[in-house]
Amino acid sequence: MCMHAVIVGGGASGVAIQRACEAEGIRARQVSRSTGFDVTANSLPQLEADVVIEATNIVATGRKSCVEFFERSARSVAHAAAQAGARHILLSIVNTDRPEVQGYGYFAGKKAQEETARRFSPALTIVRTTQWFEFGAQVLQRNRLGPLGFVPGMRIKPIALEAAARVLAETASGKRGGDLVEVSGPEEMTLWELVRRTPGPGGCVPAHRLRARIPAGSPAPGSRGGGGRTGAGGLGESRGSILTANPPSRIDRLGPTINQP
């Protein structure tokens, strides 16, 4: 009998997860606000699925906005999964529960999402991954001042989106079990190096377009309040291991590296 999965969340990640599920022999479809499934709404259409994968996202850094959105998302998806009699798989971030990153709004929101899901979902698996390769482009997009990009100092082990999606699909199919799955990429690097190796419209970002790492405690360009501060968010160079330079030994390391096809 064919397993059915519903992926809550759109964009490139939703497409990648759906493709990975289908490669696992799972019939999958995406739902999001654009299809009428808005996790912030007071009522939601009923889902028919064996597993519901929560891959929601918000383009914000403020703590209040992130916490409110991710808590609401977790409650809504937990309720929808329970109504369908489905398992709930939540996509999250490695080390998001560490105290050092709680000053950064997005990480505080993901921690709140995990805690809410644990309260409301009896059949829950949390899948944490490190930052995807696309994180470099996002950093440049959000930390710009005119033609220049400002890069926080941190060390990371980025993972390919396709590899992260495959882990979610394997968790859905039952190949990976337990209440927590954690994966990282195979190669440790600085965020500066990831940005340098991130292809732009005309290739990789030229060095003269970048500026040195933002000192810990300094606000990033365009940031609002504490949510965009490198020091408050644990992104400062002196404590750059917070975002997975030293992930726990239980974390699987999955390729490819950023230079591999």
Steps between C-alpha positions, in 0.01 A plus 500: 500500500641839399589742778364855471692805624398863520775764511390819673711776346579624154803630319814313399510295820145373452577401142819320606321312780218395267749376242694304767179343634398389153845344451427299818176373352284737706213684334555861608343839451570851626257728679562860597326835528480520121303172489265601783690344791605797715652388831416839655127471418238415762380195306670273250380250241528139608797304370507140380845360564707238680768755583503880511835675451512850648746714301353845559709816491478872569716776351560686825764533771310669782451275801130577555401442137700179471384348828133580432513361146683177580289426808185550294639284222584214736157508664319510166700220342482287816122536499474420128723194536302374800171541312642298211648235731838582346854520631646850535853572374641844580791652309727698733859619543795336679584675830187716491435418866835627626476795743767693309276550195175594673570871450462444126130509415494225239672248727274594790203443270623157392559400863144608584374302199672184622365543854146561373512199269617279786205615710234444236628214279507149651658352184780751435845478346716813486752508215774757557741595224782750481471804273444421133736617226241767415569665838792692351279678248243576773767662717605728216142588419419599858830669593563750225603862498487627145724281283675344801413183690580460872571147626476399869793301636403138569599145417245264349464159330251576222297225338347469154125559496453176304686304771285657774184423302610139458535463878145629549373252241688213666349601833155500343552153349630357826863450393599744772330472838493656844367830627806701388710477182795737447716540190772736379708551190844337473716813482567762768554854379446861596184675386733738316631203298148373427398843371813521285412165345131580449424553130334829414354618169850527356673226699643504851492818706806717423721565802498877459120498549535355850600664824668347802305306760263702716644531853304323771236728648471723194167535318494362149403743223125521471441318829222599737557471870676210666384243247758617248798536732791267454598495868149454639434234245812299569642574157814680614838377384622420851221245548456391141467129582141554617351433160653153465876524460508244782179299459437210739655170393155345444439727200531332160721685253360489147647612170543645254733791576409834348744453210369157404218458244 
